[in-house]
Amino acid sequence: FFFTTHDEQFDNMAGFLRQNGFANIIAQDDYPQERVFSILGVPDHDMYQKSLEVLDKAKTPFFAVMLTGSNHKPHVIPPELKAQFNGPNEKENIVRYADWALGYLLQNAASKPWFKDTLFVVLADHGQSVGASPLDQILSYHHMPLIFWAPQLLGAHRQLDNPVSQIDVLPTIMGLLGGEVHNNSMGRDVLKQPRTWVYMVNDTGACVRFADLLECESEDGRKTQYPLSASSWKTNSTDSTTVWKTVHAEWQLSDWVLRQQNIRR
C-alpha cells in the first residue's frame, strides 16, 4: 500500500510505484473533496485515518508507505485544529501539527490487532537549512529523523550515535525483521555494522563526513577539508583514500544501474 495526501501523479509517483510492486495507491481522489485544502491535498491526520481504515481490512502481513504533505508550503492547519496550533510562528505551528498527526496515527494504531506485529519506521527525506553555511555542504540538509518503533518487538529504547545513510534503511529494516536476508543494496544493517563515516552529495560535489572532519570533493577532483567538533562516535581510523575509492565505486555502480534501466525501457 502507498498512501499520500495529494495527487498520485505528482513526480510520476503512481507510474513508478506500480512498476515497483505497489498494488494499492491511496491518494487525493480517495478522500472527501471537502477535506482537500490545497495543492498538497488533505491534512496529514486525514491520510493517517484513511490508512487505518484501509489496513484494518488488509490481509496481514502487509507493507505500507505513507508520504506526508503538511510540513510543506502552503502550510494548512485543518480548521478544526487551528485553535490548537495558533502560535505566532507559522512554520512552528505546522511542525507541531505534523508531530501531533504522527502521534495520532501511532496512538490509534495501538488498539489494532496488527499493531503488536508491526514495525513503524519514521524517516524524513531531508533536513532544514538554517542560516548560512561556510562548508561545501549544508549539513542540516542531511540531518533528519530515523526512528524504528515497535514497542512489543524491539524492547528497551536504544539510541544509535553513529552516522546512518538513507541507503542503510532497507538492510537495517530487514535485519530487524529477521529471517534469511541477502543484501544486494549498497547500504548496511547499521545495528550489526555501525558506520564510522558517511557520504553526501549535492549538484556540484560531494563530501565524506568523518567523526571530526568533513572532506569534500568538487567535480574536477579538488579536495577541501573542514575540521569539525568531535562527534559521539569514535574517530575514523580508515584511510581517507580508501574511503573515497568506496564512494566513487558506489557512484559508478549507481550510474550503471540507471543506464541499464534506460536501455531496458
One Martini backbone bead per residue (centre of mass of N, CA, C, O) as a GRO file, in nm:
protein
  265
    1PHE     BB    1   0.097   0.036   0.020
    2PHE     BB    2   0.010   0.378  -0.084
    3PHE     BB    3   0.023   0.693   0.087
    4THR     BB    4  -0.132   1.012   0.016
    5THR     BB    5  -0.249   1.352   0.010
    6HIS     BB    6  -0.219   1.365  -0.301
    7ASP     BB    7  -0.146   1.347  -0.609
    8GLU     BB    8  -0.028   1.058  -0.772
    9GLN     BB    9   0.129   1.222  -1.020
   10PHE     BB   10   0.340   1.329  -0.857
   11ASP     BB   11   0.640   1.266  -0.988
   12ASN     BB   12   0.536   0.989  -1.098
   13MET     BB   13   0.453   0.791  -0.869
   14ALA     BB   14   0.252   0.584  -0.980
   15GLY     BB   15   0.429   0.473  -1.207
   16PHE     BB   16   0.660   0.376  -1.027
   17LEU     BB   17   0.503   0.198  -0.820
   18ARG     BB   18   0.367  -0.004  -1.027
   19GLN     BB   19   0.669  -0.098  -1.121
   20ASN     BB   20   0.737  -0.160  -0.780
   21GLY     BB   21   0.490  -0.344  -0.620
   22PHE     BB   22   0.232  -0.162  -0.606
   23ALA     BB   23  -0.120  -0.226  -0.567
   24ASN     BB   24  -0.188   0.029  -0.368
   25ILE     BB   25  -0.332   0.361  -0.417
   26ILE     BB   26  -0.370   0.640  -0.191
   27ALA     BB   27  -0.537   0.944  -0.271
   28GLN     BB   28  -0.708   1.230  -0.319
   29ASP     BB   29  -0.968   1.079  -0.449
   30ASP     BB   30  -1.014   0.909  -0.158
   31TYR     BB   31  -1.122   1.173  -0.047
   32PRO     BB   32  -1.290   1.414   0.073
   33GLN     BB   33  -1.319   1.716  -0.093
   34GLU     BB   34  -1.358   1.899   0.171
   35ARG     BB   35  -1.042   1.810   0.264
   36VAL     BB   36  -0.926   1.981   0.029
   37PHE     BB   37  -0.696   2.268   0.080
   38SER     BB   38  -0.470   2.195  -0.143
   39ILE     BB   39  -0.212   2.082  -0.346
   40LEU     BB   40  -0.161   1.872  -0.089
   41GLY     BB   41  -0.448   1.827   0.003
   42VAL     BB   42  -0.462   1.665   0.281
   43PRO     BB   43  -0.419   1.619   0.588
   44ASP     BB   44  -0.236   1.403   0.762
   45HIS     BB   45  -0.465   1.279   0.952
   46ASP     BB   46  -0.641   1.186   0.717
   47MET     BB   47  -0.447   0.977   0.608
   48TYR     BB   48  -0.420   0.810   0.865
   49GLN     BB   49  -0.717   0.735   0.890
   50LYS     BB   50  -0.735   0.592   0.619
   51SER     BB   51  -0.515   0.380   0.674
   52LEU     BB   52  -0.661   0.235   0.905
   53GLU     BB   53  -0.907   0.146   0.740
   54VAL     BB   54  -0.752  -0.018   0.526
   55LEU     BB   55  -0.572  -0.205   0.714
   56ASP     BB   56  -0.809  -0.349   0.859
   57LYS     BB   57  -0.872  -0.506   0.563
   58ALA     BB   58  -0.608  -0.636   0.549
   59LYS     BB   59  -0.374  -0.854   0.475
   60THR     BB   60  -0.163  -1.046   0.663
   61PRO     BB   61   0.104  -0.921   0.585
   62PHE     BB   62   0.211  -0.576   0.549
   63PHE     BB   63   0.296  -0.298   0.321
   64ALA     BB   64   0.345   0.050   0.420
   65VAL     BB   65   0.327   0.382   0.277
   66MET     BB   66   0.372   0.728   0.406
   67LEU     BB   67   0.310   1.052   0.263
   68THR     BB   68   0.359   1.351   0.363
   69GLY     BB   69   0.250   1.728   0.340
   70SER     BB   70   0.217   1.961   0.559
   71ASN     BB   71   0.545   2.030   0.577
   72HIS     BB   72   0.444   2.219   0.330
   73LYS     BB   73   0.388   2.429   0.099
   74PRO     BB   74   0.108   2.513   0.204
   75HIS     BB   75   0.025   2.597   0.524
   76VAL     BB   76  -0.225   2.371   0.672
   77ILE     BB   77  -0.461   2.403   0.909
   78PRO     BB   78  -0.711   2.256   1.022
   79PRO     BB   79  -0.992   2.406   1.132
   80GLU     BB   80  -1.035   2.220   1.401
   81LEU     BB   81  -0.703   2.299   1.488
   82LYS     BB   82  -0.626   2.607   1.507
   83ALA     BB   83  -0.643   2.655   1.820
   84GLN     BB   84  -0.394   2.452   1.878
   85PHE     BB   85  -0.224   2.602   1.617
   86ASN     BB   86  -0.171   2.957   1.703
   87GLY     BB   87   0.093   3.072   1.669
   88PRO     BB   88   0.320   3.315   1.539
   89ASN     BB   89   0.458   3.059   1.399
   90GLU     BB   90   0.404   2.885   1.117
   91LYS     BB   91   0.624   2.662   1.117
   92GLU     BB   92   0.574   2.567   1.406
   93ASN     BB   93   0.280   2.486   1.372
   94ILE     BB   94   0.324   2.264   1.150
   95VAL     BB   95   0.516   2.087   1.314
   96ARG     BB   96   0.322   2.033   1.546
   97TYR     BB   97   0.106   1.903   1.376
   98ALA     BB   98   0.275   1.673   1.250
   99ASP     BB   99   0.340   1.544   1.523
  100TRP     BB  100   0.050   1.498   1.613
  101ALA     BB  101  -0.034   1.316   1.373
  102LEU     BB  102   0.160   1.088   1.434
  103GLY     BB  103   0.043   1.031   1.712
  104TYR     BB  104  -0.236   0.959   1.607
  105LEU     BB  105  -0.151   0.705   1.462
  106LEU     BB  106  -0.013   0.546   1.697
  107GLN     BB  107  -0.248   0.550   1.900
  108ASN     BB  108  -0.458   0.407   1.708
  109ALA     BB  109  -0.285   0.155   1.633
  110ALA     BB  110  -0.264   0.024   1.927
  111SER     BB  111  -0.572  -0.108   1.891
  112LYS     BB  112  -0.471  -0.305   1.688
  113PRO     BB  113  -0.412  -0.634   1.601
  114TRP     BB  114  -0.138  -0.556   1.420
  115PHE     BB  115   0.054  -0.393   1.606
  116LYS     BB  116   0.246  -0.610   1.753
  117ASP     BB  117   0.365  -0.684   1.435
  118THR     BB  118   0.468  -0.380   1.390
  119LEU     BB  119   0.687  -0.178   1.197
  120PHE     BB  120   0.790   0.148   1.253
  121VAL     BB  121   0.897   0.405   1.013
  122VAL     BB  122   1.072   0.713   1.057
  123LEU     BB  123   1.122   0.938   0.770
  124ALA     BB  124   1.320   1.163   0.606
  125ASP     BB  125   1.448   1.331   0.316
  126HIS     BB  126   1.516   1.602   0.480
  127GLY     BB  127   1.631   1.885   0.598
  128GLN     BB  128   1.701   2.209   0.738
  129SER     BB  129   1.786   2.523   0.655
  130VAL     BB  130   2.016   2.712   0.875
  131GLY     BB  131   2.155   2.944   0.761
  132ALA     BB  132   2.476   2.982   0.695
  133SER     BB  133   2.736   2.807   0.506
  134PRO     BB  134   3.095   2.738   0.509
  135LEU     BB  135   3.039   2.488   0.351
  136ASP     BB  136   2.992   2.255   0.089
  137GLN     BB  137   2.775   2.168   0.298
  138ILE     BB  138   2.450   2.131   0.429
  139LEU     BB  139   2.412   1.949   0.706
  140SER     BB  140   2.104   1.988   0.777
  141TYR     BB  141   1.998   1.835   0.524
  142HIS     BB  142   2.137   1.550   0.655
  143HIS     BB  143   1.948   1.597   0.911
  144MET     BB  144   1.741   1.331   1.034
  145PRO     BB  145   1.493   1.130   1.104
  146LEU     BB  146   1.521   0.789   1.263
  147ILE     BB  147   1.258   0.555   1.339
  148PHE     BB  148   1.216   0.265   1.539
  149TRP     BB  149   0.878   0.125   1.605
  150ALA     BB  150   0.824  -0.157   1.849
  151PRO     BB  151   0.749  -0.221   2.161
  152GLN     BB  152   0.690  -0.552   2.134
  153LEU     BB  153   0.978  -0.613   1.969
  154LEU     BB  154   1.242  -0.419   2.067
  155GLY     BB  155   1.217  -0.298   2.342
  156ALA     BB  156   1.438  -0.114   2.452
  157HIS     BB  157   1.571   0.175   2.434
  158ARG     BB  158   1.768   0.306   2.150
  159GLN     BB  159   2.076   0.479   2.062
  160LEU     BB  160   2.235   0.588   1.767
  161ASP     BB  161   2.548   0.764   1.712
  162ASN     BB  162   2.599   0.684   1.445
  163PRO     BB  163   2.604   0.706   1.124
  164VAL     BB  164   2.338   0.738   0.871
  165SER     BB  165   2.199   0.621   0.577
  166GLN     BB  166   1.947   0.580   0.353
  167ILE     BB  167   2.077   0.306   0.241
  168ASP     BB  168   2.034   0.162   0.540
  169VAL     BB  169   1.733   0.109   0.589
  170LEU     BB  170   1.667  -0.159   0.455
  171PRO     BB  171   1.877  -0.354   0.595
  172THR     BB  172   1.782  -0.282   0.883
  173ILE     BB  173   1.495  -0.381   0.859
  174MET     BB  174   1.568  -0.676   0.783
  175GLY     BB  175   1.717  -0.731   1.047
  176LEU     BB  176   1.466  -0.689   1.233
  177LEU     BB  177   1.280  -0.908   1.096
  178GLY     BB  178   1.444  -1.131   0.987
  179GLY     BB  179   1.587  -1.392   0.860
  180GLU     BB  180   1.666  -1.439   0.533
  181VAL     BB  181   1.930  -1.225   0.400
  182HIS     BB  182   2.001  -1.054   0.085
  183ASN     BB  183   2.226  -0.794   0.028
  184ASN     BB  184   2.211  -0.576  -0.272
  185SER     BB  185   2.295  -0.325  -0.150
  186MET     BB  186   2.487  -0.032  -0.034
  187GLY     BB  187   2.402  -0.097   0.235
  188ARG     BB  188   2.353  -0.138   0.596
  189ASP     BB  189   2.340  -0.290   0.904
  190VAL     BB  190   2.385  -0.071   1.169
  191LEU     BB  191   2.340  -0.274   1.415
  192LYS     BB  192   2.590  -0.463   1.307
  193GLN     BB  193   2.733  -0.214   1.116
  194PRO     BB  194   2.877   0.043   1.206
  195ARG     BB  195   2.949   0.358   1.130
  196THR     BB  196   3.232   0.612   1.060
  197TRP     BB  197   3.098   0.702   0.783
  198VAL     BB  198   2.960   0.950   0.544
  199TYR     BB  199   2.791   1.041   0.248
  200MET     BB  200   2.741   1.340   0.038
  201VAL     BB  201   2.536   1.535  -0.193
  202ASN     BB  202   2.536   1.748  -0.481
  203ASP     BB  203   2.545   1.918  -0.785
  204THR     BB  204   2.891   1.982  -0.741
  205GLY     BB  205   2.935   1.751  -0.511
  206ALA     BB  206   3.118   1.604  -0.227
  207CYS     BB  207   3.101   1.434   0.102
  208VAL     BB  208   3.281   1.332   0.394
  209ARG     BB  209   3.180   1.211   0.716
  210PHE     BB  210   3.350   1.235   0.990
  211ALA     BB  211   3.389   1.274   1.319
  212ASP     BB  212   3.621   1.543   1.271
  213LEU     BB  213   3.549   1.552   0.945
  214LEU     BB  214   3.523   1.737   0.633
  215GLU     BB  215   3.537   1.592   0.305
  216CYS     BB  216   3.575   1.739  -0.018
  217GLU     BB  217   3.452   1.715  -0.370
  218SER     BB  218   3.481   1.813  -0.678
  219GLU     BB  219   3.432   1.769  -1.011
  220ASP     BB  220   3.764   1.813  -1.053
  221GLY     BB  221   3.892   1.679  -0.765
  222ARG     BB  222   3.886   1.884  -0.546
  223LYS     BB  223   4.007   1.921  -0.215
  224THR     BB  224   3.843   1.968   0.109
  225GLN     BB  225   3.881   2.077   0.457
  226TYR     BB  226   3.682   2.036   0.777
  227PRO     BB  227   3.690   2.089   1.087
  228LEU     BB  228   3.533   1.922   1.364
  229SER     BB  229   3.361   1.843   1.608
  230ALA     BB  230   3.340   1.608   1.813
  231SER     BB  231   3.184   1.311   1.815
  232SER     BB  232   3.006   1.027   1.937
  233TRP     BB  233   3.196   0.882   1.763
  234LYS     BB  234   3.456   0.732   1.653
  235THR     BB  235   3.736   0.779   1.515
  236ASN     BB  236   3.849   0.738   1.212
  237SER     BB  237   4.084   0.480   1.070
  238THR     BB  238   4.036   0.519   0.782
  239ASP     BB  239   4.152   0.575   0.490
  240SER     BB  240   4.062   0.823   0.277
  241THR     BB  241   4.124   0.686   0.005
  242THR     BB  242   3.950   0.433   0.055
  243VAL     BB  243   3.682   0.577   0.087
  244TRP     BB  244   3.672   0.714  -0.196
  245LYS     BB  245   3.669   0.449  -0.355
  246THR     BB  246   3.397   0.359  -0.251
  247VAL     BB  247   3.230   0.600  -0.343
  248HIS     BB  248   3.297   0.584  -0.648
  249ALA     BB  249   3.187   0.295  -0.686
  250GLU     BB  250   2.891   0.359  -0.612
  251TRP     BB  251   2.842   0.564  -0.834
  252GLN     BB  252   2.909   0.382  -1.074
  253LEU     BB  253   2.687   0.176  -1.013
  254SER     BB  254   2.445   0.366  -1.025
  255ASP     BB  255   2.487   0.456  -1.316
  256TRP     BB  256   2.461   0.174  -1.442
  257VAL     BB  257   2.175   0.108  -1.348
  258LEU     BB  258   2.032   0.347  -1.487
  259ARG     BB  259   2.124   0.276  -1.777
  260GLN     BB  260   1.993  -0.007  -1.788
  261GLN     BB  261   1.703   0.088  -1.753
  262ASN     BB  262   1.694   0.259  -2.014
  263ILE     BB  263   1.755   0.029  -2.210
  264ARG     BB  264   1.505  -0.154  -2.137
  265ARG     BB  265   1.298   0.080  -2.224
   0.00000   0.00000   0.00000
